[in-house]
Amino acid sequence: MDVRDKVVIVTGASSGIGLAVAKLLARHGAKVALAARSKDKLEAIAAGIPGSLPVVADMSRERDVAKMVSDVLGRYGRVDILINNAGRGYDAPVEKIRPDAFRALFELNVVGPLVAMQHVIPVMRRQGGGLIVNISSGLALMTLPGMSPYAALKSALGKISLTARAELDGDRIRVSVVYPYITLTGFEANTIRHDEETQGDAGDAAPDEAEGHGPLRPPDTPEYLAEVILKGIGSEDAEIFAHDWMRNMAHA
Ligand SMILES: NC(=O)c1ccc[n+]([C@@H]2O[C@H](COP(=O)([O-])OP(=O)(O)OC[C@H]3O[C@@H](n4cnc5c(N)ncnc54)[C@H](OP(=O)(O)O)[C@@H]3O)[C@@H](O)[C@H]2O)c1
């Protein structure tokens, strides 16, 4: 899909990948609705993106998700693309996963995107089509000790995405899943770790030096990933990989 003049909802648009995607799509002529919890940040970002709309929403709350879509419809009258990007990490060995923390992240990383899809699907069907882009993770393609909570949630989102794509084919609604590689954002600092039980303190540590990651290929910038996502929006491919070498890991 060509993004020019399209109405796009980007969740998690207050920082990192979502912010880079929103800016890039706006530069390519899209009208972007910027959703996240941080009102002040969103308003400052929206002030720099002509025609954009800040929408304060906690994506783990169904009511907020419903209101986000109705606010966007109220402003623009349509939704062409939904980018479900808001999310947070949770690292813990299986034995130490806290059910309450896992449930809370299930609400954000899986149920929130699902509910957003359920609200835009009828709108897109009426419009004659649309595109839903769900941001999963390269970790969903791997089995890494200590990383199952996040990998499981992102795998669930990927499976929902590909199944919805098959279900909605006749409605000309495409659903794509994106597998980012390690990307230099606030993600590491925002990841919940079992030994802290609160926000992680990886701070500005380079992700390839972060605990448990070992030596890895260099991380990506959010601007690089935004270009990958823009290309993926153009191709409407089912699966969009940050790098070609990640394709070999898919469903191995
Ligand atoms: N960075 C990586 O290495 C990497 C790799 C693979 C996948 N990903 C995925 O990429 C996506 C974007 O992450 P990022 O790297 O850009 O991380 P980030 O810099 O931490 O950004 C996360 C975004 O999600 C928003 N968010 C968090 N909780 C939310 C909630 N309850 N409701 C609404 N918005 C919420 C945050 O905004 P507020 O705090 O203002 O709400 C922020 O805009 C996530 O789904 C992540 O899992 C990241």
The ligand as an SDF file (V2000), in Angstrom:
LIG
                    3D

 48 52  0  0  0  0  0  0  0  0999 V2000
   13.9890   -2.4850   20.5510 N   0  0  0  0  0  0  0  0  0  0  0  0
   14.1310   -3.7750   20.2900 C   0  0  0  0  0  0  0  0  0  0  0  0
   15.2410   -4.3390   20.3610 O   0  0  0  0  0  0  0  0  0  0  0  0
   12.9360   -4.5730   19.8300 C   0  0  0  0  0  0  0  0  0  0  0  0
   13.1790   -5.8280   19.2430 C   0  0  0  0  0  0  0  0  0  0  0  0
   12.0840   -6.5710   18.8360 C   0  0  0  0  0  0  0  0  0  0  0  0
   10.8070   -6.0890   18.9930 C   0  0  0  0  0  0  0  0  0  0  0  0
   10.5970   -4.8610   19.5690 N   0  0  0  0  0  0  0  0  0  0  0  0
    9.2140   -4.3880   19.7190 C   0  0  0  0  0  0  0  0  0  0  0  0
    9.1030   -3.1320   19.1130 O   0  0  0  0  0  0  0  0  0  0  0  0
    8.0180   -2.4030   19.7130 C   0  0  0  0  0  0  0  0  0  0  0  0
    8.4670   -0.9780   20.0320 C   0  0  0  0  0  0  0  0  0  0  0  0
    9.4440   -1.0480   21.0510 O   0  0  0  0  0  0  0  0  0  0  0  0
   10.6650   -0.0190   21.1310 P   0  0  0  0  0  0  0  0  0  0  0  0
   11.8970   -0.7880   20.9100 O   0  0  0  0  0  0  0  0  0  0  0  0
   10.4140    1.1810   20.3220 O   0  0  0  0  0  0  0  0  0  0  0  0
   10.6100    0.2910   22.7120 O   0  0  0  0  0  0  0  0  0  0  0  0
   10.3550    1.6360   23.5380 P   0  0  0  0  0  0  0  0  0  0  0  0
   11.3000    2.6920   23.0990 O   0  0  0  0  0  0  0  0  0  0  0  0
   10.3540    1.1950   24.9540 O   0  0  0  0  0  0  0  0  0  0  0  0
    8.9040    2.1040   23.0870 O   0  0  0  0  0  0  0  0  0  0  0  0
    7.7520    1.4660   23.5520 C   0  0  0  0  0  0  0  0  0  0  0  0
    6.5480    2.2870   23.1700 C   0  0  0  0  0  0  0  0  0  0  0  0
    5.3810    1.6070   23.6280 O   0  0  0  0  0  0  0  0  0  0  0  0
    4.6050    2.5130   24.4060 C   0  0  0  0  0  0  0  0  0  0  0  0
    3.9150    1.7890   25.4470 N   0  0  0  0  0  0  0  0  0  0  0  0
    4.4420    1.0400   26.4570 C   0  0  0  0  0  0  0  0  0  0  0  0
    3.4680    0.5840   27.2380 N   0  0  0  0  0  0  0  0  0  0  0  0
    2.3010    1.0550   26.7350 C   0  0  0  0  0  0  0  0  0  0  0  0
    0.9500    0.9530   27.1170 C   0  0  0  0  0  0  0  0  0  0  0  0
    0.5680    0.2640   28.2000 N   0  0  0  0  0  0  0  0  0  0  0  0
    0.0090    1.5650   26.3520 N   0  0  0  0  0  0  0  0  0  0  0  0
    0.3720    2.2830   25.2620 C   0  0  0  0  0  0  0  0  0  0  0  0
    1.6340    2.4330   24.8540 N   0  0  0  0  0  0  0  0  0  0  0  0
    2.5910    1.8280   25.5940 C   0  0  0  0  0  0  0  0  0  0  0  0
    5.5960    3.5250   24.9740 C   0  0  0  0  0  0  0  0  0  0  0  0
    4.9650    4.7670   25.2030 O   0  0  0  0  0  0  0  0  0  0  0  0
    4.4110    5.2660   26.6260 P   0  0  0  0  0  0  0  0  0  0  0  0
    5.3910    4.8650   27.6750 O   0  0  0  0  0  0  0  0  0  0  0  0
    4.2990    6.7540   26.4060 O   0  0  0  0  0  0  0  0  0  0  0  0
    3.0720    4.6340   26.7940 O   0  0  0  0  0  0  0  0  0  0  0  0
    6.5520    3.6710   23.7990 C   0  0  0  0  0  0  0  0  0  0  0  0
    6.0360    4.6120   22.8770 O   0  0  0  0  0  0  0  0  0  0  0  0
    7.5960   -3.2200   20.9380 C   0  0  0  0  0  0  0  0  0  0  0  0
    6.4400   -3.9640   20.6460 O   0  0  0  0  0  0  0  0  0  0  0  0
    8.7710   -4.1620   21.1610 C   0  0  0  0  0  0  0  0  0  0  0  0
    8.3770   -5.3490   21.7920 O   0  0  0  0  0  0  0  0  0  0  0  0
   11.6350   -4.1000   19.9890 C   0  0  0  0  0  0  0  0  0  0  0  0
  1  2  1  0
  2  3  2  0
  2  4  1  0
  4  5  1  0
  4 48  2  0
  5  6  2  0
  6  7  1  0
  7  8  2  0
  8  9  1  0
  8 48  1  0
  9 10  1  0
  9 46  1  0
 10 11  1  0
 11 12  1  0
 11 44  1  0
 12 13  1  0
 13 14  1  0
 14 15  2  0
 14 16  1  0
 14 17  1  0
 17 18  1  0
 18 19  2  0
 18 20  1  0
 18 21  1  0
 21 22  1  0
 22 23  1  0
 23 24  1  0
 23 42  1  0
 24 25  1  0
 25 26  1  0
 25 36  1  0
 26 27  1  0
 26 35  1  0
 27 28  2  0
 28 29  1  0
 29 30  1  0
 29 35  2  0
 30 31  1  0
 30 32  2  0
 32 33  1  0
 33 34  2  0
 34 35  1  0
 36 37  1  0
 36 42  1  0
 37 38  1  0
 38 39  2  0
 38 40  1  0
 38 41  1  0
 42 43  1  0
 44 45  1  0
 44 46  1  0
 46 47  1  0
M  CHG  2   8   1  16  -1
M  END
$$$$
